[in-house]
Amino acid sequence: MNDLKGILRLTTAMFLFVGLLGIWIGGCQTQEQKVEKLISKLQHKNPKIRQTAVVALTRTGKDAVPALIQALQDKGRGVRASAAGALGSEKMP
């Protein structure tokens, strides 16, 4: 009976380890991957999501400048305003 409990504990620990490893690997993105994901959000139909993507792109640095320039043409006024503010910001890395 003790051997069965040991095997069960080992199996449980192994599944937890593999699951946590998968979560960790899935969360590891390069800066370029993060920027590409945010740029794809600029095509979303919801203007709030596009505006949030613009704000997030502001924090990614110079790689985002072309996408922010493109966002100046967005049909949503808030998106355009956020893009203009981001491009004119001194805080942009």
C-alpha positions as CSV (number, residue, x, y, z in Angstrom):
1,M,0.0,0.0,0.0
2,N,2.9,2.4,0.8
3,D,4.4,1.7,-2.6
4,L,1.2,2.7,-4.3
5,K,1.0,6.0,-2.4
6,G,4.6,6.7,-3.3
7,I,3.9,6.0,-7.0
8,L,0.8,8.2,-6.8
9,R,2.8,11.1,-5.2
10,L,5.6,10.8,-7.7
11,T,3.1,10.8,-10.6
12,T,1.3,13.8,-9.2
13,A,4.6,15.6,-8.7
14,M,5.6,14.8,-12.3
15,F,2.3,16.1,-13.8
16,L,2.6,19.3,-11.7
17,F,6.2,19.8,-12.9
18,V,5.3,19.2,-16.5
19,G,2.3,21.6,-16.3
20,L,4.3,24.3,-14.6
21,L,7.1,23.9,-17.2
22,G,4.5,24.3,-20.0
23,I,3.1,27.4,-18.5
24,W,6.5,28.9,-18.0
25,I,7.6,28.1,-21.6
26,G,4.4,29.4,-23.0
27,G,4.8,32.7,-21.2
28,C,8.4,33.3,-22.5
29,Q,8.1,35.6,-25.4
30,T,10.7,37.7,-27.1
31,Q,10.3,41.4,-27.4
32,E,9.6,41.0,-31.1
33,Q,6.8,38.4,-30.4
34,K,5.2,40.8,-27.9
35,V,5.3,43.7,-30.4
36,E,3.8,41.5,-33.2
37,K,1.0,40.3,-30.9
38,L,0.2,43.9,-30.0
39,I,0.3,45.0,-33.6
40,S,-2.2,42.3,-34.5
41,K,-4.5,43.7,-31.8
42,L,-4.6,47.0,-33.8
43,Q,-6.8,45.2,-36.3
44,H,-9.4,44.2,-33.7
45,K,-13.0,45.4,-34.3
46,N,-13.3,46.8,-30.8
47,P,-11.7,50.3,-30.5
48,K,-11.1,49.9,-26.8
49,I,-8.8,46.9,-27.6
50,R,-7.0,48.8,-30.3
51,Q,-6.5,51.7,-28.0
52,T,-5.2,49.4,-25.2
53,A,-2.8,47.9,-27.8
54,V,-1.5,51.4,-28.7
55,V,-0.9,52.2,-25.0
56,A,1.0,48.9,-24.6
57,L,3.0,49.5,-27.7
58,T,4.2,52.7,-26.2
59,R,6.0,50.7,-23.6
60,T,7.8,48.5,-26.1
61,G,10.1,51.1,-27.5
62,K,11.2,52.1,-31.0
63,D,10.1,48.8,-32.6
64,A,6.5,50.1,-32.2
65,V,6.9,53.4,-34.0
66,P,5.8,52.2,-37.5
67,A,2.7,50.6,-35.9
68,L,1.9,53.8,-33.9
69,I,2.3,55.9,-37.1
70,Q,-0.2,53.6,-38.8
71,A,-2.6,53.9,-35.8
72,L,-2.8,57.6,-36.5
73,Q,-5.1,56.6,-39.4
74,D,-7.4,54.5,-37.2
75,K,-11.1,55.3,-37.5
76,G,-11.4,55.5,-33.7
77,R,-10.7,59.0,-32.3
78,G,-9.4,57.5,-29.0
79,V,-7.0,55.3,-30.8
80,R,-5.7,58.1,-32.9
81,A,-5.3,60.3,-29.8
82,S,-3.4,57.6,-27.9
83,A,-1.1,57.0,-30.9
84,A,-0.4,60.7,-31.3
85,G,0.3,61.1,-27.6
86,A,2.6,58.1,-27.6
87,L,4.6,59.3,-30.5
88,G,5.0,62.7,-28.9
89,S,5.8,61.4,-25.5
90,E,9.2,61.8,-24.0
91,K,8.6,58.7,-21.9
92,M,8.6,56.4,-24.9
93,P,11.7,54.1,-24.4
